Amino acid sequence: MGDQDSQFELTEPDFLTLLMKCEPALRAYARSLVPDWDLVDEALQEASVTMWQKRGQLQSADGFVPWARVILRFKCLRQLEKLRARRPLLSDEMLETLAHRGLNRSVNEVSDRERALHTCLNQFSTEHRQLLLAPHRSTSSVVKLAASLGKSPNALYKLLARLREQLTQCIQLRIAAEGESA
């Protein structure tokens, strides 16, 4: 196939460019495994350092995402161990299933979903947008969130369910429309 001495070399700017380009897909993959945004950030940070240290293992830029996901998966598993001490988590079998689903998502699919999500979120009022994002931005329960808003937990659950359904429908319609126009 060629000279065995020729090796793919990833310069620092090339590495950073690849990492920035693929970060949404890697973040989505990590989030499919780890239920806490702060721990996703920690896993990504640790994985980025490890990726940089092991960049010599990478054989091509095209192989970056699969290679990065392997490293990120181990960092996510480490973060899950921290959580296990605090609260019950999904079984290892379920985590394996989620990891495989995440591997099948392409960078473009994540980018399309992310664009659709941002566009659709911006169609909601500021109050509803903040409400949709609140459970993902904090570790507070919906019960505590409801109390802070002066609503019953049941009313808040119903409102969140309606808003999430509207958001899901909007995202699906946007992605379908983009697929038809492509």
C-alpha positions in Angstrom: 0.0 0.0 0.0 2.9 2.3 0.3 5.9 3.1 2.4 5.4 1.9 6.0 7.5 4.7 7.3 5.0 7.3 6.1 2.7 8.0 8.9 -0.3 10.2 9.3 0.7 13.2 11.5 -1.8 15.4 13.1 -0.6 18.9 13.9 -2.0 20.8 16.8 -4.1 23.1 14.6 -5.4 20.1 12.6 -6.3 18.3 15.8 -8.1 21.3 17.2 -10.0 21.8 14.0 -11.1 18.2 13.9 -12.0 18.3 17.6 -14.1 21.5 17.2 -15.8 20.2 14.1 -16.7 16.9 15.7 -17.5 18.3 19.2 -21.3 18.4 18.8 -21.3 14.7 17.7 -19.0 13.7 20.5 -21.1 15.7 23.0 -24.3 14.0 21.8 -22.6 10.6 22.1 -21.4 11.4 25.6 -24.9 12.6 26.6 -26.4 9.4 25.4 -24.3 7.6 28.0 -24.1 10.1 30.9 -27.2 11.7 32.4 -25.5 14.8 33.8 -24.3 17.7 31.7 -21.5 18.6 34.1 -20.2 15.0 33.9 -20.5 15.1 30.1 -18.3 18.2 30.1 -15.8 16.5 32.4 -15.7 13.4 30.2 -15.2 15.5 27.1 -12.4 17.5 28.7 -10.6 14.3 29.9 -11.1 12.7 26.5 -9.7 15.7 24.7 -6.5 15.5 26.7 -6.2 11.8 26.2 -6.9 12.2 22.4 -4.1 14.7 22.2 -1.8 12.4 24.1 -2.7 9.5 21.8 -3.0 11.3 18.5 -0.2 9.2 17.1 -2.6 6.2 17.1 -4.9 8.0 14.6 -4.4 6.8 11.1 -6.4 9.4 9.2 -8.6 12.4 9.7 -11.6 10.4 8.4 -11.2 8.0 11.3 -11.2 10.8 14.0 -14.8 10.4 15.2 -14.8 6.6 15.7 -11.4 6.8 17.3 -12.5 9.7 19.5 -15.7 7.9 20.5 -13.8 5.0 21.8 -11.7 7.2 24.1 -14.8 9.2 25.1 -16.7 6.1 26.0 -14.1 5.1 28.5 -14.1 8.6 30.0 -17.9 8.5 30.2 -17.8 5.1 32.0 -15.4 6.6 34.5 -17.9 9.5 35.1 -20.7 7.0 35.6 -18.7 5.3 38.3 -18.8 8.5 40.2 -22.6 8.7 39.8 -23.2 5.1 40.8 -22.0 6.0 44.3 -24.6 8.8 44.5 -27.7 7.3 42.8 -28.9 4.3 40.8 -28.0 4.2 37.1 -28.9 2.2 34.0 -27.5 -1.3 33.8 -24.3 -2.0 31.9 -26.3 -3.8 29.3 -28.5 -0.7 28.7 -25.4 1.5 28.6 -23.9 -0.8 25.9 -27.1 -0.5 23.9 -27.1 3.3 24.1 -23.4 3.4 23.2 -24.0 1.4 20.0 -26.9 3.6 19.0 -24.7 6.7 19.5 -22.0 5.1 17.3 -24.4 5.0 14.4 -25.1 8.7 14.4 -23.1 10.7 11.9 -21.6 14.1 12.5 -23.9 15.5 9.9 -27.0 14.0 11.5 -26.1 15.5 14.8 -25.4 18.9 13.2 -28.8 18.8 11.4 -30.6 17.9 14.7 -28.7 20.6 16.6 -29.6 23.2 14.0 -33.2 22.1 14.0 -33.2 22.1 17.9 -31.9 25.7 18.0 -34.3 26.9 15.4 -37.3 25.3 17.1 -36.3 26.4 20.6 -36.2 30.0 19.3 -39.9 29.7 18.2 -40.9 29.3 21.9 -41.5 32.2 24.2 -38.6 33.0 26.5 -40.5 31.6 29.5 -41.3 28.3 27.7 -37.8 28.0 26.3 -36.3 28.4 29.8 -38.7 25.9 31.2 -37.8 23.3 28.5 -34.1 23.8 29.2 -34.3 24.0 33.0 -34.2 20.3 33.7 -31.1 19.9 31.6 -29.3 22.9 33.2 -29.6 22.0 36.8 -29.7 19.0 39.0 -32.9 20.2 40.7 -35.9 18.0 40.4 -39.1 18.9 38.6 -40.7 19.0 42.0 -38.3 21.7 43.2 -38.6 23.6 39.9 -42.4 23.5 40.2 -42.2 24.9 43.7 -39.9 27.7 42.6 -42.5 28.6 39.8 -45.5 28.4 42.1 -47.0 25.4 40.2 -47.9 22.0 41.3 -45.5 19.2 40.1 -48.4 17.6 38.2 -49.1 20.8 36.3 -45.5 21.3 35.5 -45.1 17.8 34.2 -48.1 18.2 32.0 -46.8 21.5 30.6 -43.3 20.1 30.1 -44.8 17.1 28.2 -46.8 19.4 25.9 -43.8 21.7 25.3 -41.5 18.7 24.6 -44.1 17.2 22.2 -44.2 20.5 20.3 -40.5 20.7 20.2 -40.1 17.1 19.0 -42.7 17.7 16.2 -40.9 20.9 15.1 -37.5 19.2 15.0 -38.9 16.2 13.0 -40.6 18.6 10.5 -37.4 20.6 10.1 -35.2 17.6 9.6 -37.7 16.1 7.1 -37.9 19.4 5.2 -34.1 19.7 5.1 -33.9 16.1 3.8 -36.4 16.9 1.0 -34.5 20.0 -0.1 -31.1 18.3 -0.1 
